[in-house]
């Protein structure tokens, strides 16, 4: 695979919670939550899928690599590494949710599934 422009190395995109709120109803973006089981069970972004080491292989096999994927963690730190990993697995549009679920919960308390 030739990479003729070094500056255009594939990388994830930072997404703000406001941006996610705007596209959530369209069901165009797949939201994956990488927090632990307990945190995921006690509250998550509506329609988010739980992505764990156990479910990762299934997700990679079944997901559409061209669908935009938004990775959510607690504060937006671990999601960056996970997002970069998905890019390396040939996903084309991967976002890391800045502020994570903590920020989402503050701004959109009504848009949480339990």
C-alpha positions as CSV (number, residue, x, y, z in Angstrom):
1,X,0.0,0.0,0.0
2,X,1.6,3.3,-1.1
3,X,1.4,6.3,1.2
4,X,2.4,9.2,-1.0
5,X,1.5,11.9,1.4
6,X,2.9,11.4,4.9
7,X,0.8,14.2,6.4
8,X,-2.3,12.3,5.4
9,X,-1.8,9.4,7.6
10,X,-5.2,7.9,8.7
11,X,-6.1,9.0,12.1
12,X,-9.3,9.2,14.2
13,X,-11.3,12.5,14.5
14,X,-12.1,14.2,17.7
15,X,-15.9,14.6,18.2
16,X,-17.6,16.9,20.6
17,X,-20.7,15.7,22.5
18,X,-22.8,18.4,20.8
19,X,-21.8,16.9,17.4
20,X,-22.8,13.4,18.5
21,X,-26.1,14.7,19.8
22,X,-26.9,16.1,16.4
23,X,-26.2,12.9,14.5
24,X,-27.5,10.4,17.0
25,X,-31.1,10.4,15.8
26,X,-30.1,9.8,12.2
27,X,-28.7,6.4,13.3
28,X,-25.8,7.0,10.8
29,X,-23.1,6.6,13.4
30,X,-22.3,3.5,15.4
31,X,-21.5,4.4,19.0
32,X,-19.2,1.9,20.9
33,X,-18.6,2.2,24.6
34,X,-15.4,0.8,26.0
35,X,-16.0,1.4,29.7
36,X,-16.3,-1.5,32.1
37,X,-19.4,-3.7,32.4
38,X,-20.7,-2.0,35.5
39,X,-20.4,1.5,34.1
40,X,-22.0,0.5,30.8
41,X,-24.9,-1.2,32.6
42,X,-25.6,1.7,34.9
43,X,-25.8,4.2,32.0
44,X,-24.8,4.6,28.4
45,X,-25.4,6.8,25.4
46,X,-28.7,5.6,23.8
47,X,-28.0,2.8,21.3
48,X,-24.4,2.4,22.2
49,X,-22.8,-1.0,21.8
50,X,-20.5,-2.3,24.5
51,X,-17.1,-3.0,23.1
52,X,-14.9,-5.2,25.2
53,X,-11.9,-7.4,24.6
54,X,-14.4,-10.3,24.5
55,X,-16.8,-8.6,21.9
56,X,-14.1,-7.0,19.8
57,X,-13.6,-9.9,17.3
58,X,-17.3,-10.1,16.7
59,X,-17.6,-6.4,16.2
60,X,-14.6,-6.4,13.7
61,X,-16.3,-9.2,11.8
62,X,-19.8,-7.9,11.7
63,X,-19.5,-4.1,11.6
64,X,-19.5,-2.1,8.4
65,X,-16.0,-0.6,8.2
66,X,-17.4,2.3,6.2
67,X,-20.0,3.3,8.8
68,X,-18.8,6.1,11.0
69,X,-17.9,4.8,14.5
70,X,-17.8,6.9,17.6
71,X,-15.7,5.5,20.5
72,X,-16.8,6.5,24.0
73,X,-14.9,6.0,27.3
74,X,-15.1,7.8,30.6
75,X,-13.4,11.1,29.8
76,X,-12.2,10.8,26.2
77,X,-8.7,9.5,26.8
78,X,-8.7,5.7,26.3
79,X,-11.2,6.2,23.5
80,X,-8.4,7.8,21.5
81,X,-6.3,4.6,21.5
82,X,-9.3,2.5,20.8
83,X,-10.3,4.8,17.9
84,X,-6.7,4.6,16.4
85,X,-6.9,0.8,16.7
86,X,-10.1,0.7,14.7
87,X,-8.5,2.9,12.1
88,X,-5.7,0.3,11.9
89,X,-8.4,-2.4,11.3
90,X,-9.5,-0.6,8.1
91,X,-12.4,1.4,9.6
92,X,-12.6,4.5,7.5
93,X,-14.3,7.1,9.8
94,X,-13.6,6.7,13.5
95,X,-14.3,9.4,16.1
96,X,-13.1,9.7,19.7
97,X,-15.8,11.4,21.9
98,X,-14.0,14.2,23.7
99,X,-15.1,14.4,27.3
100,X,-16.5,10.9,27.1
101,X,-19.6,9.6,28.9
102,X,-18.9,12.0,31.8
103,X,-19.4,15.0,29.5
104,X,-22.3,13.4,27.7
105,X,-24.1,12.7,31.1
106,X,-23.6,16.4,32.1
107,X,-25.0,17.8,28.9
108,X,-27.6,15.2,27.8
109,X,-28.9,13.5,31.0
110,X,-32.1,12.6,29.1
111,X,-30.3,10.7,26.3
112,X,-29.0,7.8,28.4
113,X,-30.1,4.2,28.4
114,X,-29.9,1.9,31.4
